[in-house]
Amino acid sequence: MNRHTRKMLLNIATGVAVAATAVVVFLPAAYAAPGVVTGNVNVRSGPGTNYGVIDVVTRGTQVDVQQCQGSWCYINKSGPDGWVSASYLSAGGRPVNPSQPGLSFGFTIGGPNGPQISIGVGNQPQPQPRPPVVQPLPQPVFGEVCFYDRTRFRGTSFCLESGDNIRNLGDWADRISSVENDDGLQVQVCSESNYRNCRTYTTSASSLGDFDDYIVSIRVR
């Protein structure tokens, strides 16, 4: 390879490297990601507090984020453009992670081995589908309810459990005056046999009112 050819290839390679650097530092407007300023913040000439303040942008201002470096992002807005802390930016209505702000806007710039770039909102991590919520099966209700032949849970009594049914109380027909239902079962008391003309209790009743001594059939659920 002669000297002229080597020189020409070297110039081409240098031009490509410069062009690539320009792409990293100066992103085209088409690649900018929208953002919103979440609080009044200084706009600086560089990515750090050691750079001078060139403007102040107010909370709620919509900006175009051109690139991010470290915990700082370069924004384009009405007035002087510059660098702001990523802590004062949101992307898509969500706070920006100050340690990796580029991920929120779909690009990253800078790396331990030299400039890197990944442009496009589509590069953001996609949310993983949530596992289906499995509702627990209803647990059977265990307990008992007791029936007394006097008010206020006094006198002779008998008890039934959940699932018990009596179509006709026989000797206990028209004798029940109070119901003790501490377990909150659904108790249906009826003034006629075969569960007709009924009312339902889910709590204890020290007196049954017009159903006092007027119960012939019972269902407990």
N, C-alpha and C positions, 0 to 999 in steps of 0.2 A: 504494500500500500504506500503510495507516494505521499509526500508532505502535504500537498494541496488537498488530497482526499481526506487525510487524517484531520486537517484543520477544519474542513467543511463539516465532517461528522461531529467534531468537538463542538462547533458552533451550534449545530442542530440540537445536540444533547443539552447544552447549556440553555438554549431557548425553551426546550420542553420543561426543564427543571424550573425555570423562572415562571413559566406559564402555570405550572402545577402549584407553585407557591402562591401565585396571585389568586388562584381559585380558592385556596385554603383561607387566605386572609380576607379577600374581597368576594363574598358570596354574591352571585347575581340576585337581583330582587325577586326573581321567580322562585328562588329557593328559600326565601325568608319565611319564618314561621310566625303566626300571629300570637301576641301575648298581651297581657293587661298588667299595668302597674298597680300594686296592691297598697302602696303607701308613698308619701312624698319622699323622694330620694334624689341624691346628687348624681348628676351625669358627669363622668370623669373622662379625661383624655386617654386613659389606659386602664387595663384590668387590675386595679388595686387602689388602695387608699393613698398611696404615695404619689399618685397622679393628680394633676390639678382638676378642680371643679370647673366645668365649662357651662353647665346649665343645671336646672332643677326641674324634674318632671313630677307632676302631681298625681295623686291617687286616682285610679279609674281611667287613666290615659291608655288608649290602645296604641300599641307599637308593633313594629316588625322586628323580630329578633333575627339578626344576620348570622351570628355565630356565638359560641360560648367558649370560654377559656378558664379553667379552674372553676371558681365560684362566681365568675363574672360573665355577663353577656353584652354583646354589642347590639344596640337598638337603633332603629331608624324611626324618626318621628318628625312632627312639625317642629322646626327649630334645630339647634345643633344636635347632631347625632353623637353617640359616645357610649361609654361603658357604664353599666349599673350592676349593683349586686343582685345576683339571682334570687336572693331572699325576698326581694321586692317585686317578683314577677310571678304571674300565674299563667298556665297554659291549658286551654280548653276548660277553664273554670276550676282547675285544680292547682294546688300549690306546687311550686317547682322544687325539686330536691337540690339544695344548694351545692352538694358535693358532686353531683352529676347533672347539671341543668340541661345539657344538650339532649339527654334522653327524653326529657319532657317535650322538647321542640322537634325531635326527630333527627338531630345531627350531633356529632361530637367533633371537636377540633383539638388537636394537641395530644401528645402522647410521649411516653418515656423515650421512644426511639425516633422521634421526629413527628412532623405534622401528619395527622390522620383526619379523614373526613368521611362522614356517612350522612348523606343528605336525604331529606324526605320524611314527612310526618309518618308515612307508612312504615318507617323503620322502628317506630316506638314498640316496646314490648306489648303484645296483645294480651288482654285480660284472659286468664284461664277460666274455663267454665266452672261454675260452682257445682259441687256435688249435690245431687237431689236431696231435699230435706225429707227424711223419713219420719213420719209422724208415729209416735208410739201407739200401740194398740190399746184401746180402752181396757182398763183393768176391771175385773168383776168386783162389785161392791159386796163385801161380806159384813155381816152384822145381824142384829136382831131387833125386833120391835115387840114391846110387851103391852098387853091390854088388861085394864083393871076394871073391876065392877063398881068402883067408887071413884069420885073425882080426886084430883091431886095425887094420882098414882097410889091409891090406898086400896086395901081390901084384897080379895082373891084375884089372882092374875094368871095369864098364860102368855107364852112368847112364841113368835114365828120368826123364821129367817127369810132372807131374800130368796124369792122364787116360790115360797109357800103360798098356796091358794086354798081357801075353804069356801065351797059353794053354799053351804048351809051350816051355821054354827050349832045347830041342835040345842043342847042344854044351855049354851052361851048366847043364844039368840035374844036380842033385846035386853042385854045385861051390861054391855060395855059402857063405861062413863068417862074414861080417860085413856090416853095413848102415850106411852113413853117411847120416843123415837130418837135416841141420842146419836145414832149412826147415820141419820139423814136419809133413811130409805124412803122409797116412794110407796106410801101405804094408801090403798084404796079401800074405803069402808062403804058398804052399801046397805040400804034399809030393806032391800028385798033379796031373796036368794038368787043365785046365778048372776050376781054382780049387776044388779039393776038399781037405778036411783042412787048413784054413788057420789062421794066427794073424796078428794085426795089430800093427804097430809105428807109433808116432807120434814116436819119438825114435831116435837112433842106437843101434846095438847092436854092441859090439865083438866079441861072441861070440853065436852063436845057440843054444847049448846042444844039445838033442836035435834041433833043426832044422839043425844044422851039416852041410853037404854033403847036404842032404835036401830041397832046394827045386826044384820042377819048373815051377810057374806063379806069375805075379806080377801084382797089380793095384795101381796107384798112383792115389790120389784126392786 
